[in-house]
Amino acid sequence: MGFINNAKASKAGDEARKAYTEGRSVLAYKIIEANVSSKTTAPMTGVGEQIEAIEAEGWALANMAASESKTLGGERVALVCLFRRH
């Protein structure tokens, strides 16, 4: 997975644990992926790993919305994920 993606997944897991400790039942989490080209179908590097890290803490992905933008640093895809826990 690579150093940066490992760090992102670790941070996601930490935030999920923190939200659980605070007694929350909903976690909204933004995941940003740098894309080489949005015109191709391909895996979204690091995204699945972050979702897995959050779900490993007992959360379930309930909804997701995506937004794409172009910046000076390239194309970015932002996913806003809503996780729930019972």
PDB file with one MODEL, atoms N, CA, C and O in Angstrom:
MODEL        1
ATOM      1  N   MET A   1       0.842  -1.185   0.000  1.00  0.00           N
ATOM      2  CA  MET A   1       0.000   0.000   0.000  1.00  0.00           C
ATOM      3  C   MET A   1       0.873   1.228   0.000  1.00  0.00           C
ATOM      4  O   MET A   1       0.313   2.167  -0.566  1.00  0.00           O
ATOM      5  N   GLY A   2       1.909   1.471   0.398  1.00  0.00           N
ATOM      6  CA  GLY A   2       2.606   2.740   0.354  1.00  0.00           C
ATOM      7  C   GLY A   2       2.442   3.532   1.646  1.00  0.00           C
ATOM      8  O   GLY A   2       1.416   3.464   2.323  1.00  0.00           O
ATOM      9  N   PHE A   3       3.480   4.277   1.957  1.00  0.00           N
ATOM     10  CA  PHE A   3       3.555   5.003   3.223  1.00  0.00           C
ATOM     11  C   PHE A   3       2.391   5.969   3.436  1.00  0.00           C
ATOM     12  O   PHE A   3       1.770   5.961   4.499  1.00  0.00           O
ATOM     13  N   ILE A   4       2.092   6.791   2.445  1.00  0.00           N
ATOM     14  CA  ILE A   4       1.040   7.797   2.594  1.00  0.00           C
ATOM     15  C   ILE A   4      -0.318   7.127   2.779  1.00  0.00           C
ATOM     16  O   ILE A   4      -1.091   7.523   3.651  1.00  0.00           O
ATOM     17  N   ASN A   5      -0.610   6.123   1.970  1.00  0.00           N
ATOM     18  CA  ASN A   5      -1.898   5.434   2.102  1.00  0.00           C
ATOM     19  C   ASN A   5      -2.008   4.688   3.428  1.00  0.00           C
ATOM     20  O   ASN A   5      -3.093   4.616   4.005  1.00  0.00           O
ATOM     21  N   ASN A   6      -0.901   4.135   3.918  1.00  0.00           N
ATOM     22  CA  ASN A   6      -0.912   3.494   5.239  1.00  0.00           C
ATOM     23  C   ASN A   6      -1.230   4.521   6.322  1.00  0.00           C
ATOM     24  O   ASN A   6      -2.009   4.252   7.236  1.00  0.00           O
ATOM     25  N   ALA A   7      -0.626   5.691   6.210  1.00  0.00           N
ATOM     26  CA  ALA A   7      -0.856   6.749   7.197  1.00  0.00           C
ATOM     27  C   ALA A   7      -2.312   7.217   7.163  1.00  0.00           C
ATOM     28  O   ALA A   7      -2.918   7.456   8.207  1.00  0.00           O
ATOM     29  N   LYS A   8      -2.869   7.347   5.955  1.00  0.00           N
ATOM     30  CA  LYS A   8      -4.272   7.766   5.825  1.00  0.00           C
ATOM     31  C   LYS A   8      -5.209   6.726   6.432  1.00  0.00           C
ATOM     32  O   LYS A   8      -6.163   7.084   7.122  1.00  0.00           O
ATOM     33  N   ALA A   9      -4.951   5.458   6.185  1.00  0.00           N
ATOM     34  CA  ALA A   9      -5.793   4.392   6.730  1.00  0.00           C
ATOM     35  C   ALA A   9      -5.678   4.359   8.247  1.00  0.00           C
ATOM     36  O   ALA A   9      -6.678   4.171   8.941  1.00  0.00           O
ATOM     37  N   SER A  10      -4.476   4.540   8.764  1.00  0.00           N
ATOM     38  CA  SER A  10      -4.269   4.555  10.207  1.00  0.00           C
ATOM     39  C   SER A  10      -5.027   5.713  10.856  1.00  0.00           C
ATOM     40  O   SER A  10      -5.658   5.536  11.898  1.00  0.00           O
ATOM     41  N   LYS A  11      -4.968   6.885  10.250  1.00  0.00           N
ATOM     42  CA  LYS A  11      -5.681   8.064  10.746  1.00  0.00           C
ATOM     43  C   LYS A  11      -7.195   7.824  10.731  1.00  0.00           C
ATOM     44  O   LYS A  11      -7.893   8.177  11.682  1.00  0.00           O
ATOM     45  N   ALA A  12      -7.695   7.223   9.652  1.00  0.00           N
ATOM     46  CA  ALA A  12      -9.130   6.925   9.546  1.00  0.00           C
ATOM     47  C   ALA A  12      -9.562   5.996  10.674  1.00  0.00           C
ATOM     48  O   ALA A  12     -10.606   6.211  11.290  1.00  0.00           O
ATOM     49  N   GLY A  13      -8.773   4.975  10.944  1.00  0.00           N
ATOM     50  CA  GLY A  13      -9.079   4.053  12.030  1.00  0.00           C
ATOM     51  C   GLY A  13      -9.066   4.754  13.388  1.00  0.00           C
ATOM     52  O   GLY A  13      -9.920   4.501  14.238  1.00  0.00           O
ATOM     53  N   ASP A  14      -8.089   5.633  13.578  1.00  0.00           N
ATOM     54  CA  ASP A  14      -8.005   6.396  14.827  1.00  0.00           C
ATOM     55  C   ASP A  14      -9.252   7.257  15.027  1.00  0.00           C
ATOM     56  O   ASP A  14      -9.816   7.295  16.121  1.00  0.00           O
ATOM     57  N   GLU A  15      -9.676   7.940  13.978  1.00  0.00           N
ATOM     58  CA  GLU A  15     -10.861   8.808  14.070  1.00  0.00           C
ATOM     59  C   GLU A  15     -12.126   7.997  14.323  1.00  0.00           C
ATOM     60  O   GLU A  15     -13.014   8.438  15.053  1.00  0.00           O
ATOM     61  N   ALA A  16     -12.209   6.815  13.722  1.00  0.00           N
ATOM     62  CA  ALA A  16     -13.368   5.943  13.935  1.00  0.00           C
ATOM     63  C   ALA A  16     -13.419   5.470  15.385  1.00  0.00           C
ATOM     64  O   ALA A  16     -14.485   5.435  15.999  1.00  0.00           O
ATOM     65  N   ARG A  17     -12.263   5.110  15.921  1.00  0.00           N
ATOM     66  CA  ARG A  17     -12.177   4.688  17.324  1.00  0.00           C
ATOM     67  C   ARG A  17     -12.569   5.831  18.257  1.00  0.00           C
ATOM     68  O   ARG A  17     -13.294   5.631  19.231  1.00  0.00           O
ATOM     69  N   LYS A  18     -12.083   7.024  17.947  1.00  0.00           N
ATOM     70  CA  LYS A  18     -12.387   8.205  18.759  1.00  0.00           C
ATOM     71  C   LYS A  18     -13.898   8.487  18.755  1.00  0.00           C
ATOM     72  O   LYS A  18     -14.485   8.756  19.803  1.00  0.00           O
ATOM     73  N   ALA A  19     -14.514   8.424  17.581  1.00  0.00           N
ATOM     74  CA  ALA A  19     -15.954   8.670  17.481  1.00  0.00           C
ATOM     75  C   ALA A  19     -16.733   7.648  18.290  1.00  0.00           C
ATOM     76  O   ALA A  19     -17.721   7.995  18.936  1.00  0.00           O
ATOM     77  N   TYR A  20     -16.301   6.390  18.265  1.00  0.00           N
ATOM     78  CA  TYR A  20     -16.971   5.344  19.048  1.00  0.00           C
ATOM     79  C   TYR A  20     -16.826   5.624  20.547  1.00  0.00           C
ATOM     80  O   TYR A  20     -17.786   5.502  21.307  1.00  0.00           O
ATOM     81  N   THR A  21     -15.620   5.999  20.954  1.00  0.00           N
ATOM     82  CA  THR A  21     -15.357   6.312  22.358  1.00  0.00           C
ATOM     83  C   THR A  21     -16.226   7.469  22.841  1.00  0.00           C
ATOM     84  O   THR A  21     -16.641   7.501  23.999  1.00  0.00           O
ATOM     85  N   GLU A  22     -16.499   8.420  21.946  1.00  0.00           N
ATOM     86  CA  GLU A  22     -17.345   9.565  22.282  1.00  0.00           C
ATOM     87  C   GLU A  22     -18.831   9.198  22.298  1.00  0.00           C
ATOM     88  O   GLU A  22     -19.670  10.030  22.643  1.00  0.00           O
ATOM     89  N   GLY A  23     -19.158   7.957  21.926  1.00  0.00           N
ATOM     90  CA  GLY A  23     -20.540   7.500  21.951  1.00  0.00           C
ATOM     91  C   GLY A  23     -21.353   7.892  20.736  1.00  0.00           C
ATOM     92  O   GLY A  23     -22.583   7.863  20.771  1.00  0.00           O
ATOM     93  N   ARG A  24     -20.670   8.258  19.656  1.00  0.00           N
ATOM     94  CA  ARG A  24     -21.398   8.669  18.457  1.00  0.00           C
ATOM     95  C   ARG A  24     -21.905   7.460  17.682  1.00  0.00           C
ATOM     96  O   ARG A  24     -21.294   6.391  17.714  1.00  0.00           O
ATOM     97  N   SER A  25     -23.024   7.634  16.987  1.00  0.00           N
ATOM     98  CA  SER A  25     -23.577   6.556  16.169  1.00  0.00           C
ATOM     99  C   SER A  25     -23.471   6.871  14.681  1.00  0.00           C
ATOM    100  O   SER A  25     -23.780   6.024  13.842  1.00  0.00           O
ATOM    101  N   VAL A  26     -23.035   8.088  14.350  1.00  0.00           N
ATOM    102  CA  VAL A  26     -22.846   8.500  12.959  1.00  0.00           C
ATOM    103  C   VAL A  26     -21.454   9.111  12.830  1.00  0.00           C
ATOM    104  O   VAL A  26     -21.033   9.903  13.673  1.00  0.00           O
ATOM    105  N   LEU A  27     -20.755   8.739  11.778  1.00  0.00           N
ATOM    106  CA  LEU A  27     -19.437   9.300  11.480  1.00  0.00           C
ATOM    107  C   LEU A  27     -19.432   9.741  10.023  1.00  0.00           C
ATOM    108  O   LEU A  27     -19.600   8.920   9.121  1.00  0.00           O
ATOM    109  N   ALA A  28     -19.239  11.032   9.795  1.00  0.00           N
ATOM    110  CA  ALA A  28     -19.073  11.551   8.434  1.00  0.00           C
ATOM    111  C   ALA A  28     -17.575  11.739   8.223  1.00  0.00           C
ATOM    112  O   ALA A  28     -16.911  12.424   9.001  1.00  0.00           O
ATOM    113  N   TYR A  29     -17.048  11.125   7.167  1.00  0.00           N
ATOM    114  CA  TYR A  29     -15.603  11.138   6.945  1.00  0.00           C
ATOM    115  C   TYR A  29     -15.313  11.474   5.491  1.00  0.00           C
ATOM    116  O   TYR A  29     -15.874  10.857   4.585  1.00  0.00           O
ATOM    117  N   LYS A  30     -14.436  12.453   5.262  1.00  0.00           N
ATOM    118  CA  LYS A  30     -14.062  12.863   3.908  1.00  0.00           C
ATOM    119  C   LYS A  30     -12.759  12.170   3.515  1.00  0.00           C
ATOM    120  O   LYS A  30     -11.763  12.231   4.237  1.00  0.00           O
ATOM    121  N   ILE A  31     -12.787  11.518   2.373  1.00  0.00           N
ATOM    122  CA  ILE A  31     -11.608  10.842   1.830  1.00  0.00           C
ATOM    123  C   ILE A  31     -11.253  11.529   0.520  1.00  0.00           C
ATOM    124  O   ILE A  31     -12.099  11.658  -0.364  1.00  0.00           O
ATOM    125  N   ILE A  32      -9.998  11.974   0.392  1.00  0.00           N
ATOM    126  CA  ILE A  32      -9.552  12.648  -0.827  1.00  0.00           C
ATOM    127  C   ILE A  32      -8.514  11.771  -1.520  1.00  0.00           C
ATOM    128  O   ILE A  32      -7.578  11.279  -0.890  1.00  0.00           O
ATOM    129  N   GLU A  33      -8.693  11.587  -2.807  1.00  0.00           N
ATOM    130  CA  GLU A  33      -7.765  10.786  -3.612  1.00  0.00           C
ATOM    131  C   GLU A  33      -7.210  11.641  -4.733  1.00  0.00           C
ATOM    132  O   GLU A  33      -7.957  12.336  -5.421  1.00  0.00           O
ATOM    133  N   ALA A  34      -5.900  11.591  -4.917  1.00  0.00           N
ATOM    134  CA  ALA A  34      -5.278  12.254  -6.059  1.00  0.00           C
ATOM    135  C   ALA A  34      -5.413  11.326  -7.254  1.00  0.00           C
ATOM    136  O   ALA A  34      -5.047  10.153  -7.180  1.00  0.00           O
ATOM    137  N   ASN A  35      -5.931  11.842  -8.340  1.00  0.00           N
ATOM    138  CA  ASN A  35      -6.194  11.048  -9.529  1.00  0.00           C
ATOM    139  C   ASN A  35      -5.279  11.476 -10.663  1.00  0.00           C
ATOM    140  O   ASN A  35      -5.071  12.670 -10.878  1.00  0.00           O
ATOM    141  N   VAL A  36      -4.734  10.513 -11.385  1.00  0.00           N
ATOM    142  CA  VAL A  36      -3.950  10.845 -12.559  1.00  0.00           C
ATOM    143  C   VAL A  36      -4.865  11.291 -13.682  1.00  0.00           C
ATOM    144  O   VAL A  36      -4.594  12.281 -14.361  1.00  0.00           O
ATOM    145  N   SER A  37      -5.935  10.568 -13.874  1.00  0.00           N
ATOM    146  CA  SER A  37      -6.902  10.917 -14.910  1.00  0.00           C
ATOM    147  C   SER A  37      -8.272  10.409 -14.526  1.00  0.00           C
ATOM    148  O   SER A  37      -8.450   9.222 -14.252  1.00  0.00           O
ATOM    149  N   SER A  38      -9.230  11.296 -14.505  1.00  0.00           N
ATOM    150  CA  SER A  38     -10.579  10.872 -14.146  1.00  0.00           C
ATOM    151  C   SER A  38     -11.313  10.268 -15.335  1.00  0.00           C
ATOM    152  O   SER A  38     -12.467   9.858 -15.214  1.00  0.00           O
ATOM    153  N   LYS A  39     -10.653  10.215 -16.468  1.00  0.00           N
ATOM    154  CA  LYS A  39     -11.309   9.719 -17.677  1.00  0.00           C
ATOM    155  C   LYS A  39     -11.166   8.204 -17.850  1.00  0.00           C
ATOM    156  O   LYS A  39     -11.643   7.634 -18.831  1.00  0.00           O
ATOM    157  N   THR A  40     -10.508   7.566 -16.891  1.00  0.00           N
ATOM    158  CA  THR A  40     -10.325   6.124 -17.003  1.00  0.00           C
ATOM    159  C   THR A  40     -10.954   5.426 -15.800  1.00  0.00           C
ATOM    160  O   THR A  40     -11.114   6.019 -14.734  1.00  0.00           O
ATOM    161  N   THR A  41     -11.302   4.176 -15.990  1.00  0.00           N
ATOM    162  CA  THR A  41     -11.792   3.355 -14.902  1.00  0.00           C
ATOM    163  C   THR A  41     -10.587   2.693 -14.253  1.00  0.00           C
ATOM    164  O   THR A  41      -9.789   2.038 -14.923  1.00  0.00           O
ATOM    165  N   ALA A  42     -10.465   2.868 -12.949  1.00  0.00           N
ATOM    166  CA  ALA A  42      -9.317   2.304 -12.243  1.00  0.00           C
ATOM    167  C   ALA A  42      -9.586   2.317 -10.747  1.00  0.00           C
ATOM    168  O   ALA A  42     -10.483   3.018 -10.279  1.00  0.00           O
ATOM    169  N   PRO A  43      -8.812   1.546  -9.999  1.00  0.00           N
ATOM    170  CA  PRO A  43      -8.958   1.580  -8.539  1.00  0.00           C
ATOM    171  C   PRO A  43      -8.645   2.982  -8.000  1.00  0.00           C
ATOM    172  O   PRO A  43      -7.796   3.695  -8.534  1.00  0.00           O
ATOM    173  N   MET A  44      -9.341   3.348  -6.951  1.00  0.00           N
ATOM    174  CA  MET A  44      -9.094   4.632  -6.293  1.00  0.00           C
ATOM    175  C   MET A  44      -8.086   4.366  -5.173  1.00  0.00           C
ATOM    176  O   MET A  44      -8.450   3.900  -4.094  1.00  0.00           O
ATOM    177  N   THR A  45      -6.852   4.661  -5.438  1.00  0.00           N
ATOM    178  CA  THR A  45      -5.755   4.338  -4.539  1.00  0.00           C
ATOM    179  C   THR A  45      -5.981   4.878  -3.134  1.00  0.00           C
ATOM    180  O   THR A  45      -6.204   6.074  -2.948  1.00  0.00           O
ATOM    181  N   GLY A  46      -5.921   4.001  -2.161  1.00  0.00           N
ATOM    182  CA  GLY A  46      -6.025   4.377  -0.760  1.00  0.00           C
ATOM    183  C   GLY A  46      -7.431   4.499  -0.219  1.00  0.00           C
ATOM    184  O   GLY A  46      -7.619   4.490   0.997  1.00  0.00           O
ATOM    185  N   VAL A  47      -8.421   4.612  -1.078  1.00  0.00           N
ATOM    186  CA  VAL A  47      -9.800   4.824  -0.624  1.00  0.00           C
ATOM    187  C   VAL A  47     -10.336   3.575   0.076  1.00  0.00           C
ATOM    188  O   VAL A  47     -10.860   3.658   1.187  1.00  0.00           O
ATOM    189  N   GLY A  48     -10.207   2.444  -0.560  1.00  0.00           N
ATOM    190  CA  GLY A  48     -10.700   1.194   0.024  1.00  0.00           C
ATOM    191  C   GLY A  48     -10.046   0.893   1.363  1.00  0.00           C
ATOM    192  O   GLY A  48     -10.694   0.403   2.288  1.00  0.00           O
ATOM    193  N   GLU A  49      -8.769   1.190   1.457  1.00  0.00           N
ATOM    194  CA  GLU A  49      -8.038   0.935   2.687  1.00  0.00           C
ATOM    195  C   GLU A  49      -8.578   1.791   3.832  1.00  0.00           C
ATOM    196  O   GLU A  49      -8.670   1.325   4.967  1.00  0.00           O
ATOM    197  N   GLN A  50      -8.935   3.038   3.536  1.00  0.00           N
ATOM    198  CA  GLN A  50      -9.482   3.911   4.580  1.00  0.00           C
ATOM    199  C   GLN A  50     -10.871   3.443   5.003  1.00  0.00           C
ATOM    200  O   GLN A  50     -11.197   3.445   6.190  1.00  0.00           O
ATOM    201  N   ILE A  51     -11.679   3.047   4.039  1.00  0.00           N
ATOM    202  CA  ILE A  51     -13.013   2.530   4.366  1.00  0.00           C
ATOM    203  C   ILE A  51     -12.881   1.258   5.203  1.00  0.00           C
ATOM    204  O   ILE A  51     -13.598   1.090   6.190  1.00  0.00           O
ATOM    205  N   GLU A  52     -11.973   0.367   4.818  1.00  0.00           N
ATOM    206  CA  GLU A  52     -11.757  -0.869   5.579  1.00  0.00           C
ATOM    207  C   GLU A  52     -11.299  -0.571   7.002  1.00  0.00           C
ATOM    208  O   GLU A  52     -11.726  -1.240   7.943  1.00  0.00           O
ATOM    209  N   ALA A  53     -10.433   0.429   7.169  1.00  0.00           N
ATOM    210  CA  ALA A  53      -9.942   0.776   8.503  1.00  0.00           C
ATOM    211  C   ALA A  53     -11.068   1.266   9.397  1.00  0.00           C
ATOM    212  O   ALA A  53     -11.102   0.951  10.587  1.00  0.00           O
ATOM    213  N   ILE A  54     -11.987   2.034   8.833  1.00  0.00           N
ATOM    214  CA  ILE A  54     -13.126   2.534   9.611  1.00  0.00           C
ATOM    215  C   ILE A  54     -14.078   1.388   9.930  1.00  0.00           C
ATOM    216  O   ILE A  54     -14.552   1.269  11.060  1.00  0.00           O
ATOM    217  N   GLU A  55     -14.359   0.545   8.939  1.00  0.00           N
ATOM    218  CA  GLU A  55     -15.266  -0.582   9.174  1.00  0.00           C
ATOM    219  C   GLU A  55     -14.673  -1.590  10.157  1.00  0.00           C
ATOM    220  O   GLU A  55     -15.420  -2.278  10.852  1.00  0.00           O
ATOM    221  N   ALA A  56     -13.366  -1.688  10.228  1.00  0.00           N
ATOM    222  CA  ALA A  56     -12.722  -2.592  11.187  1.00  0.00           C
ATOM    223  C   ALA A  56     -12.981  -2.157  12.628  1.00  0.00           C
ATOM    224  O   ALA A  56     -12.814  -2.945  13.559  1.00  0.00           O
ATOM    225  N   GLU A  57     -13.387  -0.906  12.805  1.00  0.00           N
ATOM    226  CA  GLU A  57     -13.714  -0.385  14.133  1.00  0.00           C
ATOM    227  C   GLU A  57     -15.198  -0.540  14.453  1.00  0.00           C
ATOM    228  O   GLU A  57     -15.676  -0.006  15.454  1.00  0.00           O
ATOM    229  N   GLY A  58     -15.929  -1.269  13.606  1.00  0.00           N
ATOM    230  CA  GLY A  58     -17.331  -1.565  13.885  1.00  0.00           C
ATOM    231  C   GLY A  58     -18.335  -0.673  13.183  1.00  0.00           C
ATOM    232  O   GLY A  58     -19.536  -0.795  13.420  1.00  0.00           O
ATOM    233  N   TRP A  59     -17.870   0.222  12.324  1.00  0.00           N
ATOM    234  CA  TRP A  59     -18.763   1.104  11.577  1.00  0.00           C
ATOM    235  C   TRP A  59     -19.139   0.432  10.257  1.00  0.00           C
ATOM    236  O   TRP A  59     -18.402  -0.421   9.760  1.00  0.00           O
ATOM    237  N   ALA A  60     -20.276   0.813   9.693  1.00  0.00           N
ATOM    238  CA  ALA A  60     -20.707   0.301   8.385  1.00  0.00           C
ATOM    239  C   ALA A  60     -20.957   1.488   7.460  1.00  0.00           C
ATOM    240  O   ALA A  60     -21.649   2.435   7.832  1.00  0.00           O
ATOM    241  N   LEU A  61     -20.399   1.435   6.267  1.00  0.00           N
ATOM    242  CA  LEU A  61     -20.613   2.489   5.284  1.00  0.00           C
ATOM    243  C   LEU A  61     -22.084   2.477   4.870  1.00  0.00           C
ATOM    244  O   LEU A  61     -22.584   1.469   4.371  1.00  0.00           O
ATOM    245  N   ALA A  62     -22.780   3.607   5.080  1.00  0.00           N
ATOM    246  CA  ALA A  62     -24.206   3.700   4.773  1.00  0.00           C
ATOM    247  C   ALA A  62     -24.463   4.474   3.486  1.00  0.00           C
ATOM    248  O   ALA A  62     -25.325   4.089   2.696  1.00  0.00           O
ATOM    249  N   ASN A  63     -23.732   5.550   3.268  1.00  0.00           N
ATOM    250  CA  ASN A  63     -23.901   6.393   2.081  1.00  0.00           C
ATOM    251  C   ASN A  63     -22.561   6.984   1.682  1.00  0.00           C
ATOM    252  O   ASN A  63     -21.655   7.125   2.504  1.00  0.00           O
ATOM    253  N   MET A  64     -22.451   7.330   0.396  1.00  0.00           N
ATOM    254  CA  MET A  64     -21.243   7.974  -0.096  1.00  0.00           C
ATOM    255  C   MET A  64     -21.624   8.932  -1.219  1.00  0.00           C
ATOM    256  O   MET A  64     -22.468   8.617  -2.059  1.00  0.00           O
ATOM    257  N   ALA A  65     -20.995  10.101  -1.222  1.00  0.00           N
ATOM    258  CA  ALA A  65     -21.171  11.070  -2.306  1.00  0.00           C
ATOM    259  C   ALA A  65     -19.780  11.457  -2.805  1.00  0.00           C
ATOM    260  O   ALA A  65     -18.829  11.524  -2.026  1.00  0.00           O
ATOM    261  N   ALA A  66     -19.669  11.709  -4.111  1.00  0.00           N
ATOM    262  CA  ALA A  66     -18.380  12.036  -4.701  1.00  0.00           C
ATOM    263  C   ALA A  66     -18.412  13.389  -5.386  1.00  0.00           C
ATOM    264  O   ALA A  66     -19.436  13.827  -5.910  1.00  0.00           O
ATOM    265  N   SER A  67     -17.257  14.035  -5.363  1.00  0.00           N
ATOM    266  CA  SER A  67     -17.087  15.310  -6.040  1.00  0.00           C
ATOM    267  C   SER A  67     -15.696  15.329  -6.645  1.00  0.00           C
ATOM    268  O   SER A  67     -14.743  14.849  -6.032  1.00  0.00           O
ATOM    269  N   GLU A  68     -15.577  15.876  -7.833  1.00  0.00           N
ATOM    270  CA  GLU A  68     -14.279  15.940  -8.506  1.00  0.00           C
ATOM    271  C   GLU A  68     -13.950  17.390  -8.823  1.00  0.00           C
ATOM    272  O   GLU A  68     -14.819  18.161  -9.232  1.00  0.00           O
ATOM    273  N   SER A  69     -12.681  17.755  -8.628  1.00  0.00           N
ATOM    274  CA  SER A  69     -12.262  19.111  -8.963  1.00  0.00           C
ATOM    275  C   SER A  69     -10.838  19.088  -9.500  1.00  0.00           C
ATOM    276  O   SER A  69     -10.087  18.139  -9.276  1.00  0.00           O
ATOM    277  N   LYS A  70     -10.488  20.133 -10.200  1.00  0.00           N
ATOM    278  CA  LYS A  70      -9.128  20.285 -10.704  1.00  0.00           C
ATOM    279  C   LYS A  70      -8.475  21.419  -9.933  1.00  0.00           C
ATOM    280  O   LYS A  70      -9.050  22.498  -9.785  1.00  0.00           O
ATOM    281  N   THR A  71      -7.275  21.165  -9.447  1.00  0.00           N
ATOM    282  CA  THR A  71      -6.521  22.155  -8.702  1.00  0.00           C
ATOM    283  C   THR A  71      -5.156  22.318  -9.346  1.00  0.00           C
ATOM    284  O   THR A  71      -4.834  21.624 -10.310  1.00  0.00           O
ATOM    285  N   LEU A  72      -4.358  23.226  -8.821  1.00  0.00           N
ATOM    286  CA  LEU A  72      -3.002  23.391  -9.354  1.00  0.00           C
ATOM    287  C   LEU A  72      -2.187  22.113  -9.203  1.00  0.00           C
ATOM    288  O   LEU A  72      -1.293  21.845 -10.005  1.00  0.00           O
ATOM    289  N   GLY A  73      -2.494  21.330  -8.180  1.00  0.00           N
ATOM    290  CA  GLY A  73      -1.766  20.094  -7.945  1.00  0.00           C
ATOM    291  C   GLY A  73      -2.302  18.908  -8.726  1.00  0.00           C
ATOM    292  O   GLY A  73      -1.770  17.806  -8.590  1.00  0.00           O
ATOM    293  N   GLY A  74      -3.322  19.088  -9.529  1.00  0.00           N
ATOM    294  CA  GLY A  74      -3.887  17.988 -10.302  1.00  0.00           C
ATOM    295  C   GLY A  74      -5.348  17.781  -9.983  1.00  0.00           C
ATOM    296  O   GLY A  74      -5.985  18.621  -9.346  1.00  0.00           O
ATOM    297  N   GLU A  75      -5.870  16.667 -10.424  1.00  0.00           N
ATOM    298  CA  GLU A  75      -7.275  16.354 -10.184  1.00  0.00           C
ATOM    299  C   GLU A  75      -7.435  15.708  -8.821  1.00  0.00           C
ATOM    300  O   GLU A  75      -6.584  14.933  -8.384  1.00  0.00           O
ATOM    301  N   ARG A  76      -8.518  16.031  -8.164  1.00  0.00           N
ATOM    302  CA  ARG A  76      -8.803  15.479  -6.854  1.00  0.00           C
ATOM    303  C   ARG A  76     -10.233  14.957  -6.824  1.00  0.00           C
ATOM    304  O   ARG A  76     -11.149  15.593  -7.346  1.00  0.00           O
ATOM    305  N   VAL A  77     -10.413  13.812  -6.217  1.00  0.00           N
ATOM    306  CA  VAL A  77     -11.743  13.259  -5.994  1.00  0.00           C
ATOM    307  C   VAL A  77     -11.949  13.244  -4.490  1.00  0.00           C
ATOM    308  O   VAL A  77     -11.137  12.693  -3.748  1.00  0.00           O
ATOM    309  N   ALA A  78     -13.037  13.850  -4.047  1.00  0.00           N
ATOM    310  CA  ALA A  78     -13.384  13.831  -2.631  1.00  0.00           C
ATOM    311  C   ALA A  78     -14.615  12.963  -2.457  1.00  0.00           C
ATOM    312  O   ALA A  78     -15.618  13.137  -3.149  1.00  0.00           O
ATOM    313  N   LEU A  79     -14.530  12.044  -1.542  1.00  0.00           N
ATOM    314  CA  LEU A  79     -15.657  11.186  -1.199  1.00  0.00           C
ATOM    315  C   LEU A  79     -16.096  11.535   0.213  1.00  0.00           C
ATOM    316  O   LEU A  79     -15.294  11.495   1.145  1.00  0.00           O
ATOM    317  N   VAL A  80     -17.344  11.872   0.368  1.00  0.00           N
ATOM    318  CA  VAL A  80     -17.892  12.095   1.702  1.00  0.00           C
ATOM    319  C   VAL A  80     -18.656  10.826   2.049  1.00  0.00           C
ATOM    320  O   VAL A  80     -19.656  10.485   1.417  1.00  0.00           O
ATOM    321  N   CYS A  81     -18.161  10.143   3.063  1.00  0.00           N
ATOM    322  CA  CYS A  81     -18.724   8.856   3.456  1.00  0.00           C
ATOM    323  C   CYS A  81     -19.453   8.980   4.780  1.00  0.00           C
ATOM    324  O   CYS A  81     -18.939   9.575   5.727  1.00  0.00           O
ATOM    325  N   LEU A  82     -20.631   8.428   4.845  1.00  0.00           N
ATOM    326  CA  LEU A  82     -21.419   8.415   6.065  1.00  0.00           C
ATOM    327  C   LEU A  82     -21.429   6.981   6.608  1.00  0.00           C
ATOM    328  O   LEU A  82     -21.937   6.058   5.970  1.00  0.00           O
ATOM    329  N   PHE A  83     -20.862   6.828   7.788  1.00  0.00           N
ATOM    330  CA  PHE A  83     -20.818   5.524   8.447  1.00  0.00           C
ATOM    331  C   PHE A  83     -21.782   5.545   9.612  1.00  0.00           C
ATOM    332  O   PHE A  83     -21.991   6.579  10.247  1.00  0.00           O
ATOM    333  N   ARG A  84     -22.370   4.386   9.887  1.00  0.00           N
ATOM    334  CA  ARG A  84     -23.296   4.265  11.027  1.00  0.00           C
ATOM    335  C   ARG A  84     -22.876   3.077  11.886  1.00  0.00           C
ATOM    336  O   ARG A  84     -22.247   2.128  11.419  1.00  0.00           O
ATOM    337  N   ARG A  85     -23.244   3.168  13.137  1.00  0.00           N
ATOM    338  CA  ARG A  85     -23.028   2.094  14.105  1.00  0.00           C
ATOM    339  C   ARG A  85     -24.265   1.980  14.965  1.00  0.00           C
ATOM    340  O   ARG A  85     -24.899   2.985  15.286  1.00  0.00           O
ATOM    341  N   HIS A  86     -24.607   0.781  15.336  1.00  0.00           N
ATOM    342  CA  HIS A  86     -25.812   0.578  16.165  1.00  0.00           C
ATOM    343  C   HIS A  86     -25.425   0.290  17.587  1.00  0.00           C
ATOM    344  O   HIS A  86     -26.295   0.091  18.436  1.00  0.00           O
TER     345      HIS A  86
ENDMDL
END
